[in-house]
């Protein structure tokens, strides 16, 4: 209708569905202004990621070898080709994974146990193998119904990297 309207919300569904432009405010400061899908796909920080929907986060160690960088978790090792990781070798970063950025596979590198299954929604939440601090991830799936306690394997197709102290995205 050509009318500018401002809506403040903490609801990710509203934040994604209603605006043409989304303004993310974190600690009283504007941190990102973009179309909702752009904030969802490329959040500038963890607050922007949280306001646009589910994102599983894990803390990982950064290691390097002659071919690049590895993100190392108690449950898996994931190759990452990002030059910005050179500043974090021997340290940690936070990885963020949207449910649709992971997929179940028979021989996936990450082993887990389903802790919650929502067949009608098409998602499962899994506890990663490893120690008690291994973490959880929510995965979108079109596979037949899964049950709590089922063992699954999955792969990470895409992830976002964040600085562990500031929460800001690493290029």
Buried (B, 14 or more C-beta within 10 A) or exposed (E): EEEEEEEEEEEBEBBBEEBEEBBBEBEEEEBBEBEBEBBBBEBBBBBBBBBBBBBBBBBBBBBEEEEEBBBBBBBBEBEBEBEBBEEBEEEBBBBBBBBBBBBBEEEBEBBBEBEEBEEEEEBBBBBBBBEEEBBBBBBBBEEEEBEEEEEBBBBBEEBBBBBEEEBBBBE
